[in-house]
């Protein structure tokens, strides 16, 4: 990581190394010490097709695609027996899910995924056949179960072959919109890539993956999706915090979907093992299928492909930062080539703003902290660059460095674009960099809640802000702003913000409308997820249902959410919560 380390910890490094005693002194910082931003092409908007009127109410009429693209395109591991091994010259191994033996039952479904992506009536979930299907207990006609072989750099070091250690892709479904989705069971048992694991997942990690997949989608962040959650009474043993304290937990399975599960590690393993023909085949496939903007017959197509991945990864991480999402395990095997968020493990959302926040207790060195995510994105993209080198000539190899160097500008541009919007600002002004960074610095120093600080700024009118300045007091309901107001810069910052807002060409009401649609009121806080998990472990799934319903509309006020305290300070017990890679 050090070889390509640059400080993309936005606006923080200079602040951490400089003693600043007043807001006025802060505002005198030369703008050339802050990042420069370049304009980029306009966002490409893709209109959704009209929702299909026909939904399947029975699996007897629902079918996987008659043409399974992946199985038809790539070589499958010639060994068909399911045991842990090193695999060569293959992208996939043929593996069937291992059935859950004891009381598999449906804990949750995403109605939206059912209707919009899978063309299914949600009531189909009541049938035993459907539960058996999403539990991995039966394989439907047309299914071609596969587990994917990939490698990866884990915590900065090459880890060799990894692969789908507890996931089986059931097959590909093309819905009535013409969208192709890969359906995968996570927690479905042993595969050739399970290493020392049992291929299972437990309830706590499965609830978190199910809820966060849908929560991120509803926040507008590219992500894999989750259709169902099945729990069982099958017993598995886990050392939750790797401290020798082994415990028995119940197994669970999530049916998740993505346009593709290929990740940076998918190409790395082929490059590392010298399987260059297969590397070329997979890279060309990814370009043709998922990057139509790239001319697949262009001799420089790999440069164009890499450029797209660099830009899209920068955009994704800027989006993560904007909602305080911290992935927790940003290894190259967890970074999608399509720049969607995948593999939800020990993730977390910021509460009191702490740039060094690390949700994963297994990450002793804080490698994957919130503030490090932009740097980690660069590191992972550099590993993708290296993986593609066997496909390039000398001149193209040199150009890859220039493309990679564009990551910083793209990330910084997107970061500021989003954070301007979070503050209700549209016009670009060089001083906005200091406005945003000073707000974040104040939030850090007083540990103001990340989500609610931005949300409460969204909900307070200009008139109310002037009253706050005049009276030097803030309503108790605005608890995050009350915390922020304890910082000595707060009132000066607020005056500058109001003056800056006055330059915009829309009203204060419009400012608030924009901000409310940009700053969520509800996120999947760790304690919110934990409350749902503890209920689910007692076969009470109402907590999952309630959280899923609230997070479907995270920007809209909800009486249910307010009563549950989702927009209130965390309960005292939340401070003791810990999550790890054990799942």
C-alpha positions in Angstrom: 0.0 0.0 0.0 2.8 2.4 0.8 4.1 2.3 -2.8 1.1 4.1 -4.0 0.0 5.8 -0.8 -1.3 9.3 -1.3 -3.3 11.2 1.2 -6.9 11.3 0.0 -8.2 11.7 3.5 -10.2 14.6 2.4 -9.2 17.9 4.0 -7.9 16.2 7.2 -4.1 15.8 6.9 -3.3 19.5 6.8 -5.7 20.1 9.7 -4.1 17.4 11.8 -0.6 18.8 11.4 -1.4 22.4 11.9 -2.4 24.2 15.1 -5.4 26.4 14.4 -6.9 28.4 17.2 -9.8 30.3 15.7 -12.3 30.1 12.8 -10.9 33.3 11.3 -7.4 31.8 11.4 -8.7 28.7 9.7 -10.2 30.7 6.9 -6.9 32.2 6.1 -5.5 28.9 5.1 -4.2 29.3 1.4 -6.6 27.5 -0.9 -3.7 25.9 -2.8 -3.2 23.7 0.3 -6.6 22.2 -0.5 -7.4 19.9 -3.3 -8.1 21.3 -6.8 -11.1 19.9 -8.6 -11.6 19.4 -12.2 -14.9 19.3 -14.1 -16.0 16.0 -15.6 -18.5 14.9 -18.1 -22.1 15.2 -17.3 -23.8 12.4 -15.4 -25.3 9.8 -17.6 -29.0 9.3 -16.7 -30.6 6.0 -17.6 -34.3 5.8 -17.6 -35.9 2.8 -16.0 -38.1 0.7 -18.2 -41.8 0.5 -17.2 -42.5 -2.0 -14.6 -43.8 -5.3 -16.0 -47.4 -6.1 -15.2 -46.9 -9.8 -15.1 -45.6 -11.4 -11.9 -45.1 -15.1 -11.3 -47.0 -16.6 -8.4 -45.5 -20.0 -8.7 -42.0 -21.4 -9.4 -43.6 -23.7 -11.9 -43.8 -20.8 -14.3 -40.7 -18.9 -13.2 -37.5 -20.0 -14.9 -33.8 -19.3 -14.9 -32.5 -18.0 -18.3 -32.5 -20.8 -20.9 -29.0 -19.7 -21.8 -26.6 -19.6 -18.8 -24.0 -17.2 -20.1 -21.3 -17.8 -17.5 -21.4 -21.6 -17.7 -21.5 -21.4 -21.5 -18.6 -19.0 -21.8 -16.0 -20.1 -19.3 -14.2 -23.3 -18.5 -15.5 -25.1 -15.5 -13.2 -26.9 -13.1 -12.9 -30.5 -14.4 -13.1 -31.9 -10.8 -16.7 -32.4 -9.9 -16.3 -33.7 -6.4 -16.9 -31.1 -3.7 -13.8 -30.8 -1.5 -11.4 -28.0 -0.6 -8.6 -27.8 -3.2 -6.5 -25.5 -5.4 -8.2 -25.0 -8.7 -6.4 -24.2 -12.0 -7.4 -23.1 -15.5 -11.0 -22.4 -14.5 -13.2 -19.5 -13.5 -15.8 -21.6 -11.8 -16.4 -24.9 -10.1 -19.6 -26.8 -10.3 -21.0 -27.0 -6.8 -24.5 -27.7 -5.4 -25.7 -25.9 -2.3 -25.7 -28.1 0.9 -29.2 -28.4 2.3 -30.2 -27.0 5.7 -31.4 -29.9 7.7 -33.3 -28.5 10.7 -36.3 -26.3 10.4 -35.4 -23.9 7.6 -37.8 -21.0 7.7 -38.1 -17.7 5.9 -37.2 -14.8 8.1 -37.5 -11.9 5.6 -38.0 -11.0 2.0 -37.5 -7.8 0.0 -40.8 -7.1 -1.8 -39.0 -4.7 -4.0 -36.5 -7.2 -5.2 -39.2 -9.8 -5.7 -41.4 -7.6 -7.9 -38.9 -5.3 -9.7 -36.0 -7.7 -10.3 -37.3 -11.3 -10.1 -40.9 -10.8 -11.5 -42.3 -12.6 -8.4 -45.4 -12.0 -6.4 -44.2 -11.7 -2.7 -46.9 -14.2 -1.6 -44.9 -16.9 -3.4 -42.7 -16.9 -0.4 -45.4 -18.7 1.6 -44.9 -21.9 -0.4 -42.7 -24.7 0.9 -41.1 -25.1 -2.5 -39.9 -21.5 -2.5 -38.5 -21.7 1.0 -36.7 -24.9 0.0 -35.3 -23.2 -3.1 -33.9 -20.1 -1.3 -32.6 -22.3 1.5 -30.6 -24.3 -1.0 -32.5 -27.5 -0.2 -33.6 -28.0 -3.8 -32.2 -27.1 -7.2 -34.7 -25.9 -9.7 -34.7 -27.0 -13.4 -32.5 -24.7 -15.4 -30.2 -23.9 -12.5 -26.5 -24.4 -13.0 -24.9 -24.0 -9.6 -21.4 -22.6 -9.6 -18.8 -21.2 -7.2 -16.4 -18.6 -8.4 -12.6 -18.9 -8.2 -10.8 -15.7 -7.4 -7.8 -14.5 -5.3 -7.1 -11.2 -3.6 -4.9 -9.0 -1.5 -6.1 -9.1 2.1 -5.0 -6.4 4.4 -2.3 -5.4 1.9 -0.8 -8.9 1.2 -1.4 -11.4 -1.6 -3.5 -14.2 -0.1 -3.5 -16.6 -3.1 -6.6 -18.5 -4.0 -9.8 -17.4 -2.1 -13.0 -17.8 -4.0 -16.6 -18.4 -3.0 -16.0 -20.1 0.2 -19.6 -20.2 1.3 -21.5 -19.0 -1.7 -23.1 -20.8 -4.6 -24.5 -19.0 -7.7 -27.7 -20.7 -8.6 -28.0 -19.3 -12.1 -28.8 -16.3 -14.1 -32.3 -14.7 -14.5 -33.3 -12.3 -17.2 -36.3 -10.3 -16.0 -39.1 -8.8 -18.1 -37.1 -5.5 -18.3 -34.3 -7.4 -20.0 -32.0 -7.1 -17.0 -29.7 -10.0 -16.3 -29.2 -10.9 -12.6 -26.9 -13.5 -11.0 -28.6 -15.2 -8.1 -26.3 -16.4 -5.3 -26.9 -18.1 -2.0 -24.5 -17.0 0.7 -24.1 -19.5 3.6 -25.0 -22.5 1.5 -22.3 -24.8 2.6 -18.9 -26.2 1.6 -17.3 -25.4 -1.7 -13.8 -26.1 -3.1 -12.9 -22.5 -1.9 -14.0 -22.9 1.8 -10.4 -23.3 3.0 -10.8 -24.1 6.7 -14.4 -23.0 7.0 -17.6 -24.9 6.9 -19.3 -22.8 4.2 -22.1 -21.6 6.5 -23.1 -18.2 7.7 -24.8 -17.4 11.0 -27.9 -15.4 11.7 -26.2 -12.2 13.0 -24.0 -11.7 9.8 -26.9 -12.7 7.5 -29.3 -10.3 9.0 -26.7 -7.5 8.6 -26.0 -8.4 5.0 -29.7 -8.6 4.1 -30.6 -5.3 5.7 -27.6 -3.3 4.6 -27.9 -4.5 0.9 -31.3 -3.0 0.8 -30.5 0.0 2.9 -27.6 1.0 0.6 -29.8 0.7 -2.4 -32.4 3.0 -0.9 -29.7 5.5 -0.1 -28.9 5.5 -3.8 -25.5 3.8 -3.5 -24.6 1.1 -6.1 -24.9 -2.3 -4.3 -25.7 -5.9 -4.6 -29.3 -6.7 -3.5 -30.8 -9.1 -1.1 -34.0 -11.1 -1.8 -34.5 -13.4 1.1 -33.2 -14.5 4.5 -33.6 -18.0 5.7 -32.7 -19.2 9.2 -32.5 -22.7 10.6 -31.8 -24.7 13.7 -28.6 -26.2 12.1 -25.8 -25.6 14.5 -22.4 -24.1 13.6 -19.5 -23.2 15.9 -17.9 -19.7 15.7 -15.1 -17.9 17.5 -16.8 -14.5 17.1 -13.9 -12.4 18.2 -11.0 -14.8 17.6 -10.3 -14.9 21.3 -10.7 -18.7 21.8 -14.3 -18.2 23.1 -16.1 -20.7 20.8 -19.9 -20.6 20.7 -22.7 -22.5 18.9 -24.9 -20.4 16.6 -27.6 -21.1 14.2 -27.0 -21.2 10.4 -28.7 -18.9 7.9 -28.7 -18.3 4.2 -29.2 -15.1 2.2 -30.3 -15.1 -1.5 -28.5 -12.1 -3.0 -28.3 -10.7 -6.5 -25.9 -8.7 -8.6 -25.5 -7.9 -12.3 -22.1 -9.5 -11.8 -20.0 -10.9 -8.9 -16.7 -10.5 -10.7 -14.2 -8.5 -8.6 -10.7 -7.3 -8.9 -9.5 -10.6 -7.4 -11.2 -12.4 -10.3 -8.5 -11.0 -12.6 -5.7 -11.1 -10.1 -5.7 -14.9 -9.6 -5.4 -15.5 -13.4 -2.6 -13.0 -13.7 -0.8 -14.3 -10.7 -1.1 -17.9 -11.9 0.0 -17.1 -15.4 -3.3 -18.1 -17.0 -3.1 -15.3 -19.5 -5.4 -16.6 -22.2 -8.1 -17.0 -19.5 -7.3 -13.5 -18.2 -7.8 -12.1 -21.6 -11.1 -14.0 -22.1 -12.5 -12.9 -18.8 -11.5 -9.2 -19.2 -12.9 -9.1 -22.8 -16.1 -10.7 -21.4 -16.5 -8.1 -18.7 -15.9 -5.3 -21.2 -18.5 -6.6 -23.7 -21.1 -7.4 -21.0 -20.8 -4.5 -18.6 -18.9 -1.7 -20.2 -20.8 -0.8 -23.4 -19.1 2.6 -23.5 -15.8 0.8 -24.3 -15.2 -0.3 -27.9 -14.5 -4.0 -27.5 -12.5 -4.1 -30.8 -10.3 -1.2 -29.9 -6.6 -2.2 -29.3 -6.6 0.2 -26.3 -9.8 -1.3 -24.9 -8.0 -2.4 -21.7 -6.9 1.2 -21.1 -10.5 2.4 -21.6 -11.8 -0.4 -19.3 -9.4 0.5 -16.6 -10.2 4.2 -16.9 -13.9 3.4 -16.4 -13.2 1.2 -13.3 -11.0 3.9 -11.9 -13.7 6.6 -12.3 -16.5 4.4 -11.0 -14.6 3.2 -8.0 -13.8 6.8 -7.1 -17.5 7.7 -7.4 -18.5 4.7 -5.2 -16.1 5.6 -2.4 -17.2 9.2 -2.5 -20.7 8.0 -2.1 -19.7 5.8 0.8 -18.0 8.7 2.6 -21.1 10.9 2.1 -23.3 8.7 4.2 -20.6 7.7 6.7 -20.5 4.1 5.4 -17.3 2.1 6.3 -17.0 -1.3 4.6 -14.7 -2.8 7.1 -12.9 -5.3 4.8 -11.8 -3.5 1.6 -9.6 -6.3 0.2 -9.3 -6.7 -3.5 -11.5 -9.8 -3.4 -14.3 -7.6 -2.0 -14.0 -4.8 -4.6 -16.4 -5.2 -7.5 -15.2 -4.7 -11.1 -18.6 -3.0 -11.6 -18.0 -0.7 -8.7 -21.0 -1.8 -6.6 -20.8 -2.5 -2.9 -20.5 -6.2 -2.2 -19.7 -8.6 0.6 -21.2 -7.0 3.6 -19.3 -8.2 6.6 -18.1 -6.1 9.6 -19.3 -2.8 8.1 -20.5 0.2 10.1 -22.0 3.6 9.7 -20.4 6.6 11.5 -22.2 7.8 14.6 -20.2 10.5 16.4 -17.9 11.7 13.7 -14.6 10.0 13.9 -12.5 9.8 10.7 -10.5 6.9 12.3 -13.6 4.8 12.8 -12.9 1.1 12.3 -16.0 -1.1 12.5 -14.1 -4.4 12.2 -12.5 -5.5 15.5 -10.3 -7.8 13.5 -8.6 -4.8 11.9 -6.1 -4.1 14.6 -4.1 -1.5 12.6 -7.1 0.4 11.3 -6.2 -0.2 7.7 -9.8 0.0 6.6 -10.9 3.0 8.7 -13.4 5.5 7.3 -10.7 8.0 6.5 -8.5 5.4 4.8 -11.1 4.2 2.3 -10.1 6.6 -0.5 -6.5 5.5 -0.2 -7.5 1.8 -0.1 -9.4 2.4 -3.3 -6.2 3.6 -5.0 -4.3 0.6 -3.6 -6.9 -1.8 -5.0 -7.0 -0.1 -8.4 -3.2 -0.4 -8.6 -3.5 -4.1 -8.0 -6.0 -4.2 -10.9 -3.5 -2.3 -13.0 -0.8 -4.9 -12.3 -3.2 -7.8 -13.0 -3.9 -6.3 -16.5 -0.2 -5.8 -17.4 0.2 -9.2 -19.2 -2.5 -7.9 -21.7 -0.7 -4.7 -22.5 2.3 -3.5 -24.6 5.0 -1.3 -23.1 3.4 2.0 -24.2 0.0 0.9 -22.8 1.6 -0.1 -19.5 3.0 3.4 -19.1 -0.4 4.9 -19.9 -2.0 2.9 -17.0 0.0 5.0 -14.5 -1.5 8.2 -16.0 -5.0 6.8 -15.8 -4.5 5.7 -12.2 -3.3 9.2 -11.3 -6.7 10.5 -12.4 -8.3 8.7 -9.5 -7.4 11.5 -7.0 -9.0 14.3 -9.0 -12.1 12.2 -9.8 -12.6 11.3 -6.1 -12.1 14.8 -4.9 -14.4 16.2 -7.5 -17.2 13.7 -6.6 -16.7 14.2 -2.9 -17.2 18.0 -3.2 -20.1 17.6 -5.6 -21.9 15.4 -3.1 -21.0 17.5 0.0 -22.1 20.7 -1.7 -25.4 19.1 -2.2 -25.5 17.9 1.4 -25.3 21.6 2.3 -27.8 22.7 -0.2 -25.2 24.3 -2.5 -25.2 24.1 -6.3 -22.9 26.8 -7.5 -19.3 25.9 -7.4 -17.2 28.2 -5.2 -13.5 27.7 -4.3 -14.3 28.6 -0.7 -16.7 25.7 -0.4 -13.7 23.4 0.3 -13.0 25.3 3.5 -16.6 25.5 4.4 -17.0 21.7 4.2 -13.7 20.9 5.8 -14.2 23.2 8.7 -17.6 21.6 9.4 -16.1 18.2 9.4 -13.3 19.3 11.7 -15.8 20.7 14.2 -17.8 17.6 14.0 -14.8 15.5 14.7 -13.6 17.5 17.6 -16.9 17.4 19.4 -18.0 14.0 18.1 -21.2 15.3 16.5 -23.4 12.6 15.0 -22.5 12.4 11.3 -26.0 11.6 9.9 -28.1 13.8 12.2 -25.8 16.9 12.0 -26.4 17.1 8.2 -30.0 16.2 8.6 -30.7 18.8 11.2 -29.0 21.5 9.1 -31.4 20.4 6.4 -34.5 20.8 8.6 -33.7 24.2 10.1 -34.9 27.3 8.2 -32.8 30.3 7.5 -35.0 32.3 9.9 -34.5 29.7 12.6 -30.7 29.8 12.1 -30.7 33.6 12.6 -32.6 33.1 15.8 -30.1 30.5 16.9 -27.3 33.1 16.3 -29.2 35.9 18.0 -30.3 33.9 21.1 -27.2 31.7 21.2 -29.4 28.6 22.0 -30.6 25.6 20.1 -33.8 23.5 20.7 -33.3 20.2 22.6 -34.9 18.4 19.6 -31.8 19.3 17.5 -29.5 17.2 19.6 -26.8 16.8 17.0 -26.6 20.5 16.3 -26.6 21.1 20.1 -23.5 19.0 20.3 -21.9 20.8 17.3 -22.7 24.1 18.9 -20.3 23.4 21.8 -17.4 24.0 19.3 -16.0 27.5 19.5 -16.2 27.9 15.8 -19.9 27.0 15.4 -21.6 30.4 15.3 -18.9 31.8 13.1 -19.2 28.9 10.7 -23.0 29.2 10.7 -22.8 32.9 9.7 -20.4 32.0 6.8 -22.7 29.2 5.7 -25.8 31.4 5.7 -24.0 34.0 3.7 -22.8 31.4 1.2 -26.3 30.0 0.9 -27.6 33.4 0.0 -25.6 33.3 -3.3 -27.7 30.4 -4.6 -30.5 31.1 -7.1 -33.2 29.3 -5.2 -35.2 30.0 -2.0 -34.5 28.7 1.5 -37.4 26.3 1.2 -35.9 24.9 -2.0 -32.5 24.6 -0.2 -34.1 22.5 2.6 -36.0 20.4 0.1 -32.7 19.5 -1.7 -30.9 18.8 1.5 -33.7 16.6 3.0 -33.6 14.5 -0.2 -29.8 14.2 0.1 -29.3 13.7 3.9 -31.0 10.6 5.3 -32.7 10.7 8.6 -32.3 7.0 9.1 -29.3 4.7 8.5 -28.5 1.1 9.6 -26.8 1.9 12.8 -25.0 -1.0 14.5 -27.4 -0.9 17.4 -30.4 -0.9 15.2 -29.1 -4.0 13.4 -28.2 -5.6 16.7 -31.7 -5.2 18.1 -33.2 -6.9 15.0 -30.5 -9.7 15.2 -31.3 -10.5 18.8 -35.0 -10.8 18.0 -34.2 -13.0 15.0 -32.1 -15.3 17.1 -35.3 -16.0 19.1 -37.3 -16.6 15.9 -38.9 -13.2 16.1 -38.5 -11.5 12.7 -40.6 -8.4 13.4 -37.5 -6.4 14.0 -36.1 -7.2 10.6 -39.4 -6.3 9.0 -39.6 -3.0 10.8 -36.0 -1.9 10.0 -36.4 -2.9 6.4 -39.6 -0.9 6.1 -38.0 2.2 7.7 -34.9 2.0 5.6 -36.9 1.7 2.4 -37.5 5.4 2.7 -34.5 6.7 4.7 -35.1 10.4 3.7 -38.8 10.4 4.9 -40.0 11.1 8.4 -41.4 8.0 10.0 -43.4 7.8 13.3 -42.3 4.2 13.7 -38.7 5.0 13.3 -38.9 8.0 15.7 -40.6 5.9 18.3 -37.9 3.3 18.0 -35.2 6.0 18.4 -33.6 5.6 15.0 -33.0 9.4 14.8 -32.1 9.7 18.5 -28.8 9.4 20.4 -27.7 5.8 20.6 -28.7 3.9 23.7 -26.0 3.4 26.3 -25.6 -0.3 25.6 -24.7 0.4 21.9 -21.2 1.6 22.9 -20.2 -2.0 23.8 -21.1 -3.5 20.4 -18.4 -5.1 18.4 -18.4 -6.8 15.0 -15.7 -8.9 13.3 -14.9 -10.9 10.2 -16.3 -14.0 12.0 -19.6 -14.9 10.4 
